[in-house]
Amino acid sequence: MNVDKLCERESSSTDLVLCIHGPAGIGKSTLAGHLMDEFRAAGRLAASIFLGIIPVETSEPETIVKMIGHEIGCIHPRAIPKIMEAMDQCHGTSLENHIQMYILKSLRSLSHPQPFIVIMDAMDEWRNHPTFLKALAPFNSHSSVLKFILTDRLNPCALRLPGLGELSIYTYALGPISKEVIKAYFHKHLATVPWVDGRKAHSADVEKLTELSCGLPVWASTVIALLSHPFSESPPHELLAEIVGNRRQVGGSDGLGELYRNGLMRLFPSPNAQSYFRRYMGPIIGLQEPLSVADFSTLTGLPNHLIHTTQFALSALQIRSAPPGSERMVHPATTLHHLSLLEYLQAQTTEPSFAISTFNSHSTIGLTCLKQLSSLPPSSFDSNSRLRALQRYTVKYWPHHAFNGTPRSSDQWSQSKHCSALQMMSGTHKQWAALFLRGFMPTEVESMLEDAREDDSMVSTLRKLARRLGKAGGEHWGFQVACLEVAVRIDGGDAEAWSDLGRCYHTRGLQTGNLRMHEEAVVAFRQALNLRPDPHPSRGSSFHNIAGALRSCYHQNGDLNILNDAISCCRMVVTLSPTPHPDRAMYLGNLTNVLKDLYYHNGDLIILDEVISLLHEVLALRPAPHPRHSWSLDSLANALDNLYQRNGDIKALDKAILLLRKALALRPPSNADRPVSLSNLALVLKTLYGCNKDLDTLNEVISLEREALGLRPAPHPKRSLSLNNLAYSLLLLYQHDKDIGTLDECISLGREALALCPSPSPVRHNTLDTLAQVYLSQFEQNGAVEVLDEAISLAWEGPVLCPPGHRRWPNRVKRLVHLLKKRREVTGDDRDCEEIEDWEAKLGN
């Protein structure tokens, strides 16, 4: 890896985001720190943040943006007026507006000739990173002012994150450190080890250590830390002999885990010491914010002196120091230790002496929190300021620990100590709720107390809290879901409580693209269904919820069995909602959506016919002036267009055009959805032009697409799509009239469209194909070989973006082969022959 080239690329590229990805321990954080120093020295560092140590309550995207804004102000005081302005104007606004005000505008006010850099390390350890990445897309065009460097374990482009295709992002796979660098590291740091009796490392030891490390910096640094730490009676040379005698490399099944095991065995050699280690390490893995040693002792029952002893021993495995001023505190494990160590401790294969059960740790902490709450004096409920640190922690986090440390089963809950402890605070749960809410939404406390009823149970109180937390738009999602999870445990939950929990998970899944959220939603919605046996009036609603969550799962994992399950649920909803049920049209529409998913998978014409039949019924149930009438027209027209594409039925195409003209008439220029209607109508008219070659039809297409483009000014997310649509239509016009001005406009529009949809945008391959065709037409007009070369360069990217298996792959390959053959024909150069043969062979297979 050449760091200088990486910095140079950041300076010259137009990508908004550089994501450096690689496995745990590969050196991402080390590289992030080096880049931070480089850009700080150049006066271009805007802010840097390590997301692995951010507590739950401050991990919401808007809060992270404010933290970045705060650091911008610290590094660049001249930006403070703009940051103060953001503080005044951003409350309650969108995440995109927070980024615009706190980061972009504050940096733009500095008028720097080169873009500032925001470095965000350990994105994968931040649960809200998909939401943040999606919100960055509107700022693609501002990379001359601002850029982001992110580190992540995984390549985000390989994940199905919502909205990521619109983001201008370049990914860089960080590989292992070279043997020379690792060897130099060992030579340097082994010299600092406090060897005894004249023993020290030899060249052969360095060679073996380098081999064992497999280029993983965390392994090398852990070895040095273990050798340098006075943790046992064994001298360093004995430990070194044990390490180099190990034949497991890091790249093997458990090389890094073996190093951790050996180190822990020496740090905690006796059964008692190992017990203290588990009693200390388990809770700090679950701990949500730092506590004093005394408070941690109360929370865990571990004596102060054993806490200090364990902390000292574990310092050998720390990769970070405690924040200044908090060295005597007990910190959450992620603050000080590498994630690979924490994963080793929680793995099922870890030997019992050091295995940590986070479930048991949360259970222990949650129970202590409940006992603390039940013993609070009445005066404590007046204000958060009267609470001690541990009391504030218990007020805030007991639902989180109870949720993560107890089973969902109401039978098991009723037999748990948590249930007994919660019953002891039954008379004060409303006061606890006020304290809890005051920590998040202080302006809501008075309203909550007014809304409280005398007979409110803990369950109803928790559900009311969750609803209020939900008003923050996901800002307090972790606490919201914890309240609902505890609520359904207490008495098994009623159908509404389970539905609330399912919606909470499903909404989060839609925001983050996290498959597990959708799966949890399915489980919760099924629980609600079980509590609504036939003929319960809301049984159909439960099937509807299950179907929606299942469809989201299918879009994430492509499992056809899940899609079929969603279809079955949708059919059941329709059956349970006969005419004149007020929601029948919506339920029919949902059924058509999942059936279309199936049609796109298998192309079965019978399924498409059913979709069309159902959409006719939907349209009949939504006559004008129903607010969804125009959308029903769109849906039916789309299905009829699919039918024409499948069987060439011109009557289906004519009817689709008629329906779309009606939809457009219902959306005047002031309607936000008019560009959708313009584009939809232009698309089917373009299909009609392919049949009749009527120039009037093509001119209407161009007129519609020009209007749509005018209604999507930069930075509209659909502008690139409109640009490409118009460019292709103008290319069709040029092929008819050979007007050079038309061709020049095609090139201008195509280039702008391509700039607005960087890789891995899902529409980039279409834009590349359009522009390649435009350049081919220009070549045929002027004979310039360099224009043909440009067309080939664009066409090369098509098969990469549409790999084998993609429905567009054959067409993209054929386009490339055609262009390569054209160049060979023109130049007489046979160097393209081998590539042509390779691609044609792939097509043949």
Disulfide bonds with the S-S distance in Angstrom:
none
